[in-house]
Amino acid sequence: DKLFFSVWRNVFLRNEISNHLELFINENHTFDSIEEYTTHPKKFYFTSVTLNITEKLNRNVLSNSIESLTFGDGFNHEIEEGSLPASIRVLSLGGFDKPLKPGDIPLSVKSLLLNGFNQPLKEGDIPSSVEFLYFGNGFNCTLTPGVIPSSVQVLIFLNFNQPLEVGDIPSSVKALSLGSSFNHPLGEGVLPSSIKTLALSEVMQVTPESIVIPPSVTALTYSINSELNAGNIPPTVNILEFGNSFNQPLKQGDIPSSVEEIIFGDNFNQPLKQGDIPTSVRTLTFGYFFSQTLKSGDIPASVEIIQFVN
């Protein structure tokens, strides 16, 4: 849960998650057994279903009316091809941790949430229809090119900590969160130039120079607790959020003049001086532990909104 909420705090990714989870909320119907579902007289009308079951799911049990399907933490059986109807657009697998093979997940699925899953994946295991892919606390397996299909636009990890190579993240991805455990360098080309929203890990202990952030990024969550230098943050970033791990002094030029909004994490408590915050900034938010005295000129006249989180 802590890992999820560390991602949830990120305003950009929170919006992405909310857009997809709204499909779960629409008249959701929950069942605690397959029999309870199959004997319900109105099951053919249900579009959003939650199954808190421990039984294996066979073919032709679920109605083709289902568009959003959630399995609770108790379900952990291999998925038989054809047991999930081709009407499903949103699929959430709670405690499921069995191998996947091509065809298990129907091609209709656009949003896939794998919460407890931690099995090696091969190309084709995740269908080419998936646009939103969420790996929960369980997943920490190595990736190879093609495993994440080129249809995926939003990719979220919570507990992933494996090295990434060029091609592991497809060039279709527009929003990427590396979660709260990732702690590896990201060399040239590892992060594709398609990424516009990027959230780096809270525990990264690598140097900023070992992280190559593509110039396509416009919204960045930066959590590396190391000294910043000019160029570490690309000059395309408009919204800059420092994660809770960041507590380093700033100097003029560290934050590019493209940035219009800065959000400091809870642990940032460094003195600011004139020029540290560029004159492009319009909105400035300080975190819980910020207690520095601010002098005239420390905050540029361009700032229209100042918020203190306490």
N, C-alpha and C positions, 0 to 999 in steps of 0.2 A: 504493500500500500504506500509506503514512504517513497518508493521508487516511482510509482505512478504519479503521486502528487508533485514530485519534483519536476516531472514533465508537465503536469497540469498547470503549474504556476506560470509556465511560459505562455504568454498571451496569444502568440501566433499559433502555436500547436494546439492550445486549448480550443481555439475556434475551429481548427481542422477536425479535432476529435468530436466536438459538439455537433458539427454538421452531419457526421456519420452516425453518431449515437441517437440522434433524433428519430431515426427510423425504428429504433427499438421501442420508443416510448409510445408510439401510436397504438392504443388499444391492445397492449400486450396481454397475452393469456398464458398463465403458468400452470404446468402439470407436473405431478410428482411420480407418475408412472405412465407407461405406454398405454396401459388399459384405460386409465383415466382420460387420456387424449382420444383414443380410438372410439370410446363409447360416448363421447360428447356429441350431442345431436347437431351442434352448430360448427363442428370443426372445419367444415369446408368453407366457412366464411372468414376464418381467422387468417390474418396476414402477418401478425407478429406473435411468435410463440417462444416460450421458455420451457425447456425440458429439464427438470431436476431429477434425472433418472440415473440409475446404475445399470440398467439392463442394456443388452446389445440391441441396436436398431437394425431391423431387417428392411428389405425393399418393400415398397408400396404401402408403407405404414403412414407416412406423412402426406398431407394434402398438397396439391400443386397450387393452393392459394397462398402458401407461406412465402413471404418475401424477406422476413427477418427471423432468424432462428438462433437462439442462445441455448447452449448446453451448460448446465451447472457443473460444479467441481467434481461431482460424483461420477460423471460419465467418462470412462476410459477404456473404450473398446475400439478395435480397428474399424475403420469406416468401410463398409461394403459399397463398392461402386454401384450407383443407382439408388442407394438408400436415402440420399438427400435429393429432394425434388429440384428440378431445373428452374424453378421459379424463384429460388433464394437469391437475394441480392446482398444481404448482410448476414454473415455467419460468424458467431463468436463461440469458440471452443474453450470452456473453462479449465477443467483439470485434465483435459485430453493430452496424453503423451504417448502416442503410438506412431509408428512409421506411417508416412503418407506416400501414396504412389499416384501417378497420373490417372485422372479420372475419378478419384475419391471425392474431390471438391468440384461441384458442377461449374461449367463455364459461365453460368449466370451470375456467379458471386463477384461483386465489385469491391466489397469491404470485408476483409478477413482479419479476425482478431484471434491470435493464438496465445492464450494466457499462460498455461502451464507447460506448453509444448517445448521439448528439448531433444529433438531427433535430427540426425543429419538429413539434409535436403538435397535432392538432385534436381536438375533442370526438368521442368514439367510437373513437379509435385505440386507447385502452386500454379493455378491456371493463369493463362495469359489475359484473363478478363479482369483480374484484381487490380484496382487502382489505389486502394487504401490498405496498407499492410502493417499490422501492429503485433510485435513480439513482446510478450509480457515477461514476468520475472523469471520464467523457466529457461528461456532460450539463450544458449551460449555455445552454439556450434559454428564451426568455420563455414565461410561462404566461398563460392567460386563463381566466376562469370556465368550468367544464365540462370542461376538459382532464383534470384529475384527477377521476375519477368519484367520485360521492358514496358509493360502497361502500368506499372506502379508509379504513382505520382507523389504519394505521401508515405513515408517509411519511418516507423517509430520503433526504437529499441528501448527496453527498460534496463536489462541486466547483461547486455552483450559486451564481451571483452575479448575479442579475437582480432588479430591483425587483419587489415583490409588492404587489398591490392587493386590496381587499376582494373576496372571492369566489374568488380564485385557489386558496386552500386550502379545501377543502369542509368543511362543519360536521360531517362524519362522522369526521374525523381526531381520534384520541385521543392519539397519540404522534407527535411531529415533531422531526426533527433537521435543522438547516439547514447542517450540514457545516462545513468548515474554511475556506471562502472567502467566505461570505455577508457583505456589508458595506453594508447599506441600512437606512434607518429602517423601522420597523414601526408604522404608525399605528393609530388606533382601529379595531377590527373586522377588521384584516388577519389576525390570529391568531384563529380562531374559539373560542368559549367551550366547545367540546367537548374542547379539548386538556387532557389531564391530565399528560402527560410532555412536557417541552420542553427541547431542547438548542440553545443559541445558539452562533454561530460563534466560533472562537478568534481571528479576526482583526478582529472588529467594532471600528471606530474611531468609531462614532457615540456620542452621549451617551445615558446611561440613560433620560433623559426622552423620547427619540425612539422608544423601544421600549415599546409598550403590551402588557404581559403579561396575558392574561385571568385573572380570579380563579378560573377552574376549575383552574388548574395546581397540582398537588400535589407534583410532582417536577421540579426545575429544575436544569439545568446552565447556569451563568452565567459568561460568559467575557469580558465587556466590561471592559477595563482602565481604568476611569474611577472617580472617587470615587463611592461609594455614598451615597444619601440615603434616609431613611425613606420608604417607599412604592414605591421602585423594585422591590423584591421583594414580590409580593402576600402578604397575610396568610393565604393558604390553603396556602402551600408547607410541606410536612412534611419533605421531603428536599432539601437544597441542596448541590449540587456546584459548586465554583468551578473553572473550566477553568484550564489551565496558564498562560494569558495574564494571569490576575488576580493583581495584587500591589499592592493598595491598602490603606492603613490603615482600620481599622474604628472605628466609634463606636457608642455605645449607641443602639439604635433602628434601625440599618441593617438588621439581621437580625430579621425579625418573630418574635413569640413563638409562632407556630405551628410553627416549625422544630424537629424532633426529632433530625435527623442532619445534620451538616455535614462535607463532604469538601473539604479545600483542595487545589488543584492543586500541582504540583511547584514552581512559582516563587513561591508565597506565602511571604514572609519579613518580616512586619510584627509589631512588638510588639503584644501584647494587654494590655488593662487590664480591670479589673473592670467588668462590664456590657456589654462588647462582644459576648460570647457570651450569648444569652438563657438564662434558667433552664429553658426548655422542652427544651433539648438533652440527649439521652441518649447519643449516640454522636458522637465527634469524631475526625477523621482529618487529620493533617498530612502535607504532601507532602515530597518529597525534600530540598529546600533550606531547610526551616524550621530555624532555628538560634537562635531567640530564647529568652532566659531567661524562664521563667514563674514568677511570684510567687504566693504564696497568695492565692486569691480571683480570679485572672485567669481560671481555669476554674471555672465554677459547680459547686456540690455536686451538681447534678442529673445531671452527666455520669457514666455508668456504665462506658463503654468509651472509652479513648483509644488511638489507633494512630498510630505514626510510620512512614512509608514511607521506607526508606533502603536 
